[in-house]
Amino acid sequence: MSHTASVRPPLGAETPLDRQLRLWQAHRRLVPPDEGMRALTERWLGPHLAALEALMLELRHGVDRDRDEGRLTFPKRRNPYPKGFCREISDAVFERLRRRIAAPDTPVTQALAAFVREGGHLSPIWGALRGSYFQNAMQIGALYVDAANDTVTVTKPKVEILPLEASGLEPVVEVAHFARIAQVYWGGTLWANTLFPRLAPVFPILHIDPDGRPRLHPDSLGVFAENMIGGCRSALAFLEQERDGGRVLPADVAAALAPWRSHGPWFEEMCPTPDWERLRACFVQAADPQGPYRSAQGFQGMIEAVKRAAAV
C-alpha cells in the first residue's frame, strides 16, 4: 500500500500552496517603475497622453453603455451605479484595452502595442488611495490610469491619468493598514478576531458592515498572501495593536456570531473573552511550514469553512 499522499514535502521545499501564495502576493500590486520603465513610458506614451485619455474615456463610455443596455451585468450594490463599482468598471475597461492593443488601429493603440512589445508593464493594480479608500486602477509603465475615478465621488471625471508617484496610491500589505482603510471606506465596525482563535492568524478581522452583516477579512489576495508568507506576523501585530488600544470584541457581537460554530472544526473553538495563550498557540502553528495551516487539506478546509460563513 502506498503512503505517498500522507508524506509532507521535505523541510524547505516549495509546495503548490507556497507557489499559489507567491502568485497571490503579487496580485494587483503596483510595480515601482525603474529608469528603464520610465524611459519606455516617455518614449512610447509621452507623445500620446491626450489620445490615451481619450481612448480610456471611450472605453469607459462603452462599459457604461453596455451596462445600461443590459449587455454587461454587474452585481448589485448598496448605491446606484457607478458608486462602489470600482473593481467591475476597472476590470471591464482593462480587458477592452487589451483587446484594442492586440489589434491596434490608431496611433495611440499602436504606441501601446509597441510599448508592451518592448517589455512595458501593463497590469491592473489595487491599493489605498490617498489614505481614504481602496481603489482599483491600472499601471501602464510609469503611469497611473484610473478609468473608474468617479466610483467614490460620482461628480469627479471618469478618467484620471497621472504619474504613478503623484497618484497617491499605496500598496496595502499589512493587516493593520488594510483595517485602517477599510474602517474609513466601508463604514460599519471592525474588530480583531479573537473570537475564533484557530482562524485568527489567517482571518484576523471581523467586519460588521453598515447593514449588520458579519464577514471575516482581509479579502485582498495580496494582503492575505503577504500575511501567510510572513508566518502570520502581520495578523498578530494587528490583534496586539487592538488589544493594547483597549478595543475588545463586544459580548453582544460575540453572542450573535455563536451560530458560526456550526461551520466546522475551524469555527468550533470559540472564545467570547480573548484567550491570548490559545491565540499565541494558534499563531505558532500557523507559522509552521509543516503545520496544519499549510497542508493542502487543512488550507482548503479552512477556506471552505470561511466561505460557508460568508454565504449565510
N, C-alpha and C positions, 0 to 999 in steps of 0.2 A: 504494500500500500504506500502510495506517495504522500509525503508530508510537505511537499513544496509550498502549498498555499499558505501554510501557517508559519513559514520561516520568514523572519524580517530581513530586510536588506542589511548588509554589513554596516557597522557604525561609520558614519561619514559619507556613505554612498547616497547619491541623489535619487530620491523616489519620484514616481509620477506626480505625487502630491506636491513635492518640492518644486518640480518644474511648473506645475499649474500655478502655484503661489507666485513664482517669479514672473510669470506672464501677467497675473493679476496685479502685481506690484507696479508694473509699467502701464496699467490700463488708464488711458486718457491723461497721462501725466505729461505736462509740458516739458520740452527738452530745451534747456538754455542754449541759445544759438552761439556757436563759436565764430571766429573771424571768417572761416570759410563759408559758413552758412549765411552770415551777414552779406558777404560779397556776392554769393549766388543770388540772394534775395534782391540786392540792389541791381545786379546786372539784368535779371530777367523781369522783375516785377516793378522795380523803381519807376521805369518809364510808363507803367500801365496802372498806376494806383487808382486814378479816376475811373478807368474802364473796369478795374477789378471791383470797385464798389458798385458800379452799375450792374455788373454781372451778378454779384451777390444779391442785390436788390431784386433783379429779375427772377432769380431762383427762389427767393423768399416769397415774392408775389405769386409765383407758380404754386408753392406749397399752400399758401393761404387760399388760393382759388380752388385747388383740388380738394382741400379740406371742406371749404364752404359748399362745394358742389357734390360732395359725397364720394369722390374718387380716392380720398385719403381719410382713414379713420384713426382718431386718437382716443385714448382712454378719457373717461370723464374726470373732471377736476372740480374742486370747490368753487373756482372762479371761472368766469367766461373766458373763452379763447381771446387773446393769446396768453393771458396772465397765468403763469405757472407751467407753461408748455415748453419751457426752455429746451429740455432734452429732446423732445419729439421733433420740434422745429429744426434744431441744430443738426440732428442726425439726418433728417429728410433732405435738408439743403446740402449737407456734405455728400450724400450719395448722389444727388443730382450733379453736384460739381464734379465728382469723379467721372461720371458718365460723359460730361462735356469735355473733360480733359482727355478722355480716351478717344474721342472723335473731335479734335479741335477744329473749329470752323471760323474763328475770329482771331484778330491779333492777340487779345488777352488770353484766350484759351490756348493758342499756340505757344505763347510765352510760358504759361503754366505747364504745358506739356514738356517744354524744353527744360524748365526748372526741375520738374520731377525726374526727367530722364537723366539729368546730371547729378542726381542724388539729393535734390531739395526735399526737405522734410514737410510732409503734408499729413496731418492727423487730427482727429477730434481730441479736445482737451477739456479738462474739468478742474475746478478749483474754487477757492474762496475769493470773491471779487470785492476788493476794497474793504475787507473786514466786515461786510454786511450780509452777503448771501452767497449761496453756491451758484456757479454759472457754468454752463456748457458752451463751448465755442470751438474754434479750430485754430490750429497753428499752421501757418504757411511760412516756413523758414523763420525769419526774424519778425514776422507779423502776427499780431493777434487779430483774428477775424471773427466777429460775432454777428451772426445772422438772426439772432433771437434777442436783440438788445432791448426789446420792448416788453419782455415777458415778466418783468418785475414792476416797472413803471411804464404803463402802456402808452404814455404820451411821448416817450423817447423815440428817436429814429429807429427803424427796424434793423439797420445795419450799422456796425461800428468797426472801423479798421484803425489799428494803432500799432506803433512799435511795441513788441512784446513787453519790454521793460517798462513802458509807460501805461500799460493796460491796468495795472493794479491786481492782476490775477496771481494768486499764490498757490503753490501745490499744498494739498492737505494730506499730511502723512501721520500726524499724531492724533490719537483719540481725543485728547483734551481740546485740540484745535477744532476738530470736527464737531465736538459737542458745543463749543462756544458759538460757532457759526450757526449750527442747527437751532440752537435756542433762539437766536435773533431772527432767523429766516423762517423757520417752521412755526414758531409760537408753541403753545402748549407748555408742557413741563418736561424736563429731562432729569433723570435720577441715575445715580450709579447703581448698576445691577448687582447688589449684594444679596438679592432675594434668592437667586438660583446660582449657587456657588460653582457648580460644575460648568455652567455656561459663561460665567463672568470673565474668564480670561480671553474668550473669543468674541463674546457679545456683551460688552461692558456697560452698555447704555440702555436704560428703559425710557422710552419716549411715550408720553401720553399726549396725543395730538389734540388740536383745538376742539375736535368732536368727541373727545374722551376715549378714543381707541388706543390701546396699548400696542407698542411694537418694540422689538429688540433691534438695536443698531450698533455699529455703523453698517449702512447698506452700500457704501462705496467699496468697490472691489480693491482699489488701491490702498485705502486705509486698513481694510480687513487683512489683506495680504502682508502689508508692512508690519502690522502688529504681530501676526503669527510668525513671520520670518524672524522678527526680533525677540522671539520667546515670550511674547505677550507682555513685555515690559511696558509698552505704551498704555495698555489697558490697566495694568496695576498702578501706574503713575496717576491715571485719571481717577481711579477709585480712591486712592490715598489722598489725592487733592480734594475730592469731595468730602471725604471723612474729616480731613483737617480743617475744612471750611465749615464743618457742622451741618452739612446737608445730608440728611438721612432719610431714606425712603419712608414716607408716612405709613402708619399702620393701616389706614383705610385703603391705600393703594395696594399694599401687600395682600390684604384680605380679598380685594377684588380680583387679584391675579391667582388666587388659590386654585381655581379650576384648571389652570395650565399644568398642574401636576399630572393630569391625565395624558399628557402628550409624550410620555415615555421616560426612560431612565435619566435622561439629561435634565428633566424637569422635576423628577420625583423628590429629590432632596431640596427642601425649601426652608429658608432661614428668614422669618419675618424680622428678627433682630440680627444685625450683621454679626457673623461669626468669623472673625479675622483669622483665627487659627485654621479653620476649614478652608477659607478663601485662599490663604497662602499655600496650603497643601495642593489645592487645585492648580494654582499658578506654577508650582514646581512640576506637576505632571504635564501641564501644557507646554512647558519649556523643554521637556524631554523629547528629543527627536525619535526615540524608540517607544514613546508613551502612547496612551490610547487616543490622544487628540490627533496624532499624526498617522495612525493606521488608516488605511483606506476605508475599512468598515466603520471604524469609530467616527471618522470625519463625516462620512456620508450619513450615518445615523444622526449625528448632531445637526447637520444642515436640514435634513428632512424633518426633524422634530421642530426646529425653529420655523420652518415653512408652515407646518401644521398649525402652530400657534398663531402665525400671522394671518392665516386664512380664516380664523374664527370671526 
